[in-house]
Structure formats: structure tokens, C-alpha cells
Amino acid sequence: MRILQVVYVPRLSGAEILAKGLAIQHREGGHEVCIASMQPQMADFDDSRRELAAADVLCDFPDSRQSRLGRLMHLRRCIRQFRPDIIIAHATLAALYVRLLPNAAPVVYVMHSGSNDFANPKLRWAERMLSHRARAVVGVSPQNTHDYLREVGPHPLVTVIPNGVDLPRFRNAAAPSSFAERGATRQIVQLGRYVADKGQLETIRAFEIVLQHEPDTRLLLCGVLEDEVYHDKAMNLVHRLNLAEHVALSGPATNVAAILQASHVFAMPSHTEAHSIGFLEALASGIPVVASRIAAFEFAREFPGVSLVDTNNPSVYARALIHALRAPRVYRPLDGYTLHDTAESYLKIAQTIFDSGRISRRSSMAGLKSN
């Protein structure tokens, strides 16, 4: 099959990292694969772009910012040139744009949002108009599909495919020397975009309490700077609490596996998530995990070394972090949550749609001949 993955903008975020992983897995399975976007790639996607090139996956990203019409024209050209048998469109905007085009290839719409996109009346109206143009609607969590069916209405094929993690990469990573050489200092790490829903402010407040009990501890925050105002709030809070010597606020990390290997606790106080790849990566690395008590993390509640707590309560959150700092790394079986598992699930849907289309075409040709 010829499989086209479509994203809005190539960057270090969940939807785009999943698209990259699926593309490489499907290419290794012998399929022709291309990733297209509607906006130029961000600098933090450079390493991923090199991985895709090494795997012989085509990339078709515009060189400059595109207007709404420009996005449609770029996608139209890409589809005409690549001639996909199926299109997998990641996240709501990408899926809407793809279905505005008069392309013949069937579309699989993948919902990644941790919140309800269709609470927005304009998006809800647009999806209701274009719902029939998606041959399948995939949620990365049950909440995605629940929101879709409630807000948009019934659809012939709605299913859930959890995100997956590249196990070998995160279980066998080597720690970078810049972190490993810090002696007795132990590190808490949080990875995620700088937006209020990711809860960096909650981690900083809890970390102030942690330092009172574990003075040889540092906090590393890494992520795409999506909300500059929120990032500034995090910086100001660090300085107001006199934590600057112990806290680093960094940009997006490309060496996530190595950072997890060098750290001692993974913190994820998210207010909302769909099915976080970052959370899966931490589980795979064996690092002790402290996360918020939200539905997206419940599947891991019974995993060893995982603590789900009220991260809005600084003292409760801090106690969980202190306990985790003293806990060992553990092995966690992640059957059903590997990148291979996820890629196979998408391939089954793509193959089913492709085969049904081929049968329909044969039936139409037979009908024409009989007439």
C-alpha cells in the first residue's frame, strides 16, 4: 500500500511523534510511506526528519508559512504526486483540511486531543459536514470516541487505538554524561509543552517542599514553548521561590530516552491528556512515575513504581515525589502499548479499507461489463 500520513506542523508533540513512528514501522513492513504537513517543520523536528530519511520515508513539508488556501494547495499537490491508497490524518485540523479536497483516497481521522475539540461550535459544525468523508475515526483514548459520538453523531467505523512506545529505544538508552556526572544529585524531570494543562507550575510548587527534605535534588523541565505567558509564569515562580540554582527550564528535548535514563523520577501533573506518548516512554524506561489522577493514566495505576496523586495539592504531590526519589527503577510489561502493536492496528484498518475499496471497484467494473 501507499500510505500518506498528514500532520498540521511537524514538531515534537504527541501526534507528530506517533505519525513518525507509524511511518517508519509501515515502511519497514514494505509499504510506501510519505508524511505531509500544512506548515513548515519546527527546528525541534530535525532529528525526527533524519530518522525518517534514514528509514526511506518521504517528507513533503512546505518551506514557508501557508495561508488557508496555501495549505489546501500544498496538500492537493502532495496527494496528486504521491497517489496514496489511504490517508491517515492526525488531529482535527489536519483531518478537516484533507477532507476538504476532492481526493479519491480514503481518509482515516485520528483524534489526539486531551480535551473535547468539538466543544468548539465551529469545529463541531465542520466535523458534522465532513464526517462522511472519513472512512474510519480513530481515538487514541476512549474519551476521544465518546466525545465524537456525543457531539458529532454516529459513524460507521469508530474505534480506539492506544498510542505505543518504541520499547528498545527507552529500555536500552544510555544516560548522557552531562546529567550522569552530577554525582549524588538526583533529578526529577517533567517533559511536555509549556501550557497550563501540563501543570509545570504545580511541579515547581511541590519541588520547593521536596528540597526541604531532599536538598541534593534538581528539577528539569523540558518542552515546546507553546504559551510564552505561561512559560514566563513558570520562570517567575522559580525566581520568587529562590529555586533558580536547582531548577532548569529548557526547550524541547530530542534525547528523551537518555534524559529519562539519567533521571530518578518522572513527573506528569497534566490536567488533561488523551493517551500520552511521553507517559508511555517513562513507563518503558522503568523510572518511578508520579502523575495526576486523571482518566488517561488510570491504565497504569497498578504498574510497579507508578503513583497517581492529587498534583494540585503541593504537599501531597511533594510527598509522592520524595517517596519516588527513594524508589528503584522497575520493569513494566507493556503488552498492547508498543509502537509495533499500534502500527499493526492502524495497518489492519488501512488494509480493511483498501481491500473493501478494491472489491467495490471490481464490482463496479463487472456491472459495467454486464451492461
C-alpha positions as CSV (number, residue, x, y, z in Angstrom):
1,M,0.0,0.0,0.0
2,R,0.9,3.6,-0.4
3,I,0.2,5.3,2.9
4,L,0.2,9.1,3.4
5,Q,0.4,10.4,7.0
6,V,-0.8,14.0,7.3
7,V,0.0,16.4,10.3
8,Y,-0.5,20.1,10.7
9,V,3.0,21.1,11.7
10,P,6.0,18.7,12.2
11,R,7.2,19.2,15.8
12,L,8.0,17.4,19.0
13,S,4.4,16.7,20.1
14,G,2.4,13.5,20.5
15,A,0.5,13.4,17.2
16,E,3.6,14.1,15.2
17,I,5.8,11.6,17.1
18,L,3.2,8.9,16.6
19,A,3.0,9.7,12.9
20,K,6.7,9.4,12.6
21,G,6.7,6.1,14.4
22,L,3.9,4.7,12.3
23,A,5.6,5.8,9.1
24,I,8.9,4.1,10.0
25,Q,7.1,0.9,11.1
26,H,5.0,0.7,8.0
27,R,8.0,1.5,5.7
28,E,9.9,-1.3,7.4
29,G,6.9,-3.6,6.6
30,G,7.4,-2.9,2.9
31,H,4.8,-0.2,2.3
32,E,5.5,3.1,0.5
33,V,5.1,5.9,3.0
34,C,5.1,9.7,3.0
35,I,4.5,12.3,5.7
36,A,3.0,15.6,4.6
37,S,2.2,18.8,6.6
38,M,0.5,22.1,6.1
39,Q,3.1,24.2,7.7
40,P,6.9,24.1,7.8
41,Q,8.6,21.9,10.3
42,M,9.8,23.3,13.6
43,A,13.5,23.1,14.4
44,D,12.9,20.5,17.2
45,F,11.8,18.0,14.5
46,D,15.2,17.9,12.8
47,D,16.3,14.7,14.4
48,S,12.9,13.0,13.6
49,R,13.3,14.2,10.0
50,R,16.7,12.5,9.8
51,E,15.2,9.3,11.3
52,L,12.5,9.4,8.6
53,A,15.1,9.9,5.8
54,A,17.2,7.0,7.1
55,A,14.1,4.8,7.0
56,D,13.4,5.9,3.4
57,V,10.2,7.7,4.4
58,L,9.3,10.6,2.1
59,C,8.6,14.0,3.7
60,D,6.7,16.8,2.0
61,F,6.7,19.9,4.2
62,P,6.2,23.4,2.8
63,D,9.2,25.8,3.1
64,S,7.3,28.8,4.3
65,R,4.1,29.6,6.3
66,Q,1.0,28.9,4.4
67,S,-2.4,30.7,4.2
68,R,-5.5,28.6,4.4
69,L,-5.7,28.3,0.7
70,G,-2.0,27.6,0.5
71,R,-2.4,24.7,2.9
72,L,-5.0,23.2,0.7
73,M,-3.0,23.7,-2.4
74,H,0.1,22.1,-0.9
75,L,-1.9,19.1,0.3
76,R,-3.5,18.8,-3.1
77,R,-0.2,18.8,-4.9
78,C,1.3,16.2,-2.4
79,I,-1.7,13.9,-2.9
80,R,-1.5,14.1,-6.7
81,Q,2.2,13.4,-6.7
82,F,2.3,10.6,-4.1
83,R,-1.0,9.0,-5.2
84,P,-1.8,7.3,-1.8
85,D,-4.0,4.3,-1.4
86,I,-5.0,5.6,2.1
87,I,-4.5,8.8,4.1
88,I,-4.1,8.8,7.9
89,A,-4.8,12.4,9.1
90,H,-3.5,13.2,12.6
91,A,-5.6,15.6,14.8
92,T,-8.6,17.6,13.9
93,L,-7.2,20.4,11.8
94,A,-5.2,18.1,9.5
95,A,-8.2,15.8,9.1
96,L,-10.5,18.7,8.3
97,Y,-8.2,20.1,5.6
98,V,-7.6,16.7,4.0
99,R,-11.4,16.1,3.7
100,L,-12.0,19.5,2.0
101,L,-10.1,18.2,-1.0
102,P,-11.7,16.2,-3.8
103,N,-9.3,13.3,-3.4
104,A,-10.2,9.7,-4.1
105,A,-8.1,8.1,-1.4
106,P,-10.0,7.1,1.8
107,V,-9.2,9.0,4.9
108,V,-8.6,7.8,8.5
109,Y,-9.1,10.6,11.0
110,V,-7.1,10.2,14.2
111,M,-8.2,12.2,17.3
112,H,-5.3,13.1,19.6
113,S,-6.7,15.9,21.8
114,G,-6.8,15.5,25.5
115,S,-9.8,17.8,25.6
116,N,-13.1,17.8,23.6
117,D,-12.3,19.6,20.3
118,F,-16.0,19.6,19.4
119,A,-17.0,21.8,22.3
120,N,-16.0,24.5,19.8
121,P,-19.2,25.1,17.8
122,K,-17.2,25.9,14.6
123,L,-15.2,22.6,14.8
124,R,-18.4,20.7,15.7
125,W,-20.2,22.1,12.7
126,A,-17.3,21.4,10.3
127,E,-16.9,17.8,11.5
128,R,-20.6,17.1,11.1
129,M,-20.3,18.4,7.5
130,L,-17.2,16.3,6.7
131,S,-17.8,13.2,8.9
132,H,-18.9,11.1,5.9
133,R,-15.5,11.8,4.2
134,A,-13.7,9.8,6.9
135,R,-13.8,6.0,6.3
136,A,-12.7,5.5,9.9
137,V,-12.5,7.6,13.0
138,V,-9.8,6.6,15.5
139,G,-9.4,7.8,19.0
140,V,-6.2,7.3,21.0
141,S,-8.4,7.1,24.1
142,P,-12.0,6.0,24.8
143,Q,-12.8,9.6,25.8
144,N,-12.0,10.7,22.2
145,T,-14.5,8.4,20.7
146,H,-17.1,9.1,23.4
147,D,-16.8,12.9,22.7
148,Y,-17.1,12.3,18.9
149,L,-20.2,10.2,19.1
150,R,-21.9,12.5,21.6
151,E,-21.0,15.8,19.7
152,V,-20.9,14.7,16.1
153,G,-23.2,11.7,15.9
154,P,-22.9,8.1,14.7
155,H,-20.3,6.9,12.2
156,P,-19.9,3.5,10.5
157,L,-16.4,2.9,11.9
158,V,-15.3,4.4,15.2
159,T,-12.6,2.7,17.2
160,V,-9.8,3.2,19.8
161,I,-6.1,2.5,19.1
162,P,-3.9,3.4,22.1
163,N,-0.6,5.0,21.3
164,G,2.5,2.9,21.5
165,V,6.1,3.3,22.6
166,D,9.4,2.2,21.0
167,L,10.4,-0.2,23.7
168,P,14.0,-0.9,22.7
169,R,14.8,2.8,22.5
170,F,13.6,3.5,26.0
171,R,14.8,0.4,27.8
172,N,18.3,0.4,26.4
173,A,19.1,4.1,26.4
174,A,22.4,5.3,27.7
175,A,22.5,8.3,30.1
176,P,24.1,11.5,28.7
177,S,27.3,12.4,30.6
178,S,26.1,16.0,31.2
179,F,23.5,14.6,33.5
180,A,25.2,11.4,34.7
181,E,28.2,13.2,36.1
182,R,26.3,15.2,38.7
183,G,27.4,12.8,41.5
184,A,24.8,12.4,44.3
185,T,22.4,14.9,42.8
186,R,19.1,13.3,41.9
187,Q,16.9,14.6,39.2
188,I,13.1,15.0,38.8
189,V,12.2,15.5,35.1
190,Q,9.0,16.7,33.5
191,L,8.6,16.7,29.7
192,G,5.8,18.5,28.0
193,R,4.7,21.7,26.2
194,Y,4.7,24.9,28.3
195,V,0.9,25.2,28.6
196,A,-1.3,25.4,31.7
197,D,-2.7,21.9,31.1
198,K,0.7,20.4,31.6
199,G,1.0,21.7,35.1
200,Q,4.6,22.9,35.3
201,L,3.6,25.4,38.0
202,E,2.3,22.6,40.2
203,T,5.6,20.8,39.9
204,I,7.6,23.8,40.8
205,R,5.5,24.5,43.9
206,A,5.8,20.8,45.0
207,F,9.5,20.9,44.3
208,E,10.0,23.7,46.8
209,I,8.8,21.3,49.5
210,V,10.9,18.4,48.1
211,L,14.1,20.4,48.5
212,Q,13.4,20.9,52.2
213,H,13.7,17.1,52.6
214,E,16.0,16.2,49.7
215,P,18.4,19.1,49.3
216,D,20.5,17.3,46.7
217,T,17.8,17.2,44.1
218,R,17.3,19.2,40.9
219,L,14.2,19.7,38.7
220,L,14.5,19.7,34.9
221,L,11.5,20.9,32.8
222,C,11.7,20.4,29.0
223,G,9.2,21.2,26.4
224,V,8.0,23.1,23.4
225,L,7.4,26.8,24.2
226,E,3.8,27.0,23.1
227,D,2.4,29.6,25.6
228,E,5.0,32.3,26.3
229,V,3.0,33.9,29.0
230,Y,2.7,30.6,30.9
231,H,6.5,29.9,30.4
232,D,7.2,33.3,31.9
233,K,4.9,32.5,34.9
234,A,7.0,29.3,35.4
235,M,10.2,31.3,35.3
236,N,8.9,34.0,37.7
237,L,7.7,31.3,40.1
238,V,11.2,29.7,40.1
239,H,12.9,33.0,41.0
240,R,10.2,34.0,43.5
241,L,10.8,30.8,45.4
242,N,14.6,31.1,45.1
243,L,14.9,27.8,43.2
244,A,17.0,29.0,40.3
245,E,20.1,27.0,41.4
246,H,18.0,23.8,41.5
247,V,15.6,24.2,38.5
248,A,16.3,24.3,34.8
249,L,13.6,25.3,32.3
250,S,14.7,24.0,28.9
251,G,13.2,23.8,25.4
252,P,12.1,20.6,23.6
253,A,14.4,17.6,24.3
254,T,15.3,15.3,21.4
255,N,17.3,12.9,23.6
256,V,14.2,11.9,25.7
257,A,15.3,8.3,26.3
258,A,18.7,9.4,27.6
259,I,17.3,12.0,29.9
260,L,14.8,9.5,31.4
261,Q,17.7,7.1,31.9
262,A,19.7,9.7,33.7
263,S,16.8,10.9,35.9
264,H,15.3,9.5,39.1
265,V,11.6,10.5,38.9
266,F,9.3,11.3,36.1
267,A,6.6,13.9,36.9
268,M,3.4,14.4,34.9
269,P,0.8,16.5,36.6
270,S,-1.3,17.0,33.5
271,H,-4.8,18.3,33.9
272,T,-5.9,16.6,30.7
273,E,-4.3,14.1,28.3
274,A,-5.6,11.7,25.7
275,H,-3.1,8.8,25.7
276,S,0.3,10.5,26.3
277,I,3.3,9.1,24.5
278,G,5.5,10.8,27.0
279,F,3.9,8.9,29.8
280,L,4.4,5.6,27.9
281,E,8.0,6.5,27.3
282,A,8.5,7.0,31.1
283,L,6.8,3.7,31.8
284,A,9.1,1.9,29.3
285,S,12.2,3.4,30.8
286,G,11.5,1.9,34.3
287,I,11.8,5.3,36.0
288,P,9.5,5.9,39.1
289,V,6.5,7.9,37.9
290,V,4.4,10.4,39.8
291,A,1.3,11.6,37.8
292,S,-2.0,13.2,38.2
293,R,-5.2,11.2,38.9
294,I,-6.8,11.6,35.5
295,A,-8.6,9.0,33.4
296,A,-5.8,8.9,30.8
297,F,-3.3,7.5,33.4
298,E,-5.6,5.0,35.1
299,F,-4.5,2.1,33.0
300,A,-1.1,2.3,34.7
301,R,-2.4,2.6,38.3
302,E,-1.3,-1.0,39.2
303,F,2.0,-0.8,37.5
304,P,5.0,-1.0,39.8
305,G,6.6,2.3,40.6
306,V,3.6,4.4,39.5
307,S,1.9,6.8,41.8
308,L,-1.3,8.7,40.8
309,V,-2.0,11.6,43.2
310,D,-3.7,14.9,43.5
311,T,-1.0,17.0,41.9
312,N,-3.0,20.2,42.6
313,N,-2.1,19.7,46.3
314,P,1.6,20.7,46.7
315,S,2.1,18.7,49.9
316,V,0.6,15.5,48.6
317,Y,2.4,15.9,45.3
318,A,5.7,16.6,47.1
319,R,5.3,13.5,49.4
320,A,4.8,11.3,46.3
321,L,7.9,12.8,44.6
322,I,10.0,12.2,47.8
323,H,8.9,8.6,48.0
324,A,9.7,8.1,44.3
325,L,13.2,9.6,44.7
326,R,13.9,6.8,47.1
327,A,12.4,4.0,44.9
328,P,14.3,1.8,42.5
329,R,13.7,1.6,38.7
330,V,11.4,-1.3,37.8
331,Y,10.4,-3.4,34.8
332,R,6.9,-2.9,33.4
333,P,5.3,-5.2,30.9
334,L,3.7,-3.0,28.2
335,D,1.9,-5.6,26.1
336,G,-0.5,-3.8,23.8
337,Y,1.2,-0.5,24.2
338,T,4.3,-1.0,22.0
339,L,4.8,1.0,18.8
340,H,4.7,-2.3,16.8
341,D,1.3,-3.1,18.4
342,T,-0.1,0.3,17.4
343,A,1.3,0.3,13.9
344,E,-0.2,-3.2,13.3
345,S,-3.6,-1.9,14.5
346,Y,-3.5,1.0,12.0
347,L,-2.3,-1.3,9.3
348,K,-5.3,-3.6,9.8
349,I,-7.7,-0.7,9.5
350,A,-5.9,0.6,6.4
351,Q,-5.8,-2.9,4.8
352,T,-9.5,-3.5,5.5
353,I,-10.5,-0.1,3.9
354,F,-8.1,-0.7,1.0
355,D,-9.4,-4.2,0.3
356,S,-13.1,-3.1,0.5
357,G,-12.4,-0.3,-2.0
358,R,-10.7,-2.8,-4.3
359,I,-13.7,-5.1,-4.1
360,S,-16.1,-2.2,-4.8
361,R,-14.1,-1.2,-7.8
362,R,-14.2,-4.8,-9.2
363,S,-17.9,-5.0,-8.6
364,S,-18.4,-1.7,-10.4
365,M,-16.3,-2.9,-13.4
366,A,-18.3,-6.1,-13.5
367,G,-21.5,-4.2,-13.6
368,L,-20.3,-2.0,-16.4
369,K,-19.3,-5.1,-18.5
370,S,-22.6,-6.8,-17.9
371,N,-24.4,-3.7,-19.2
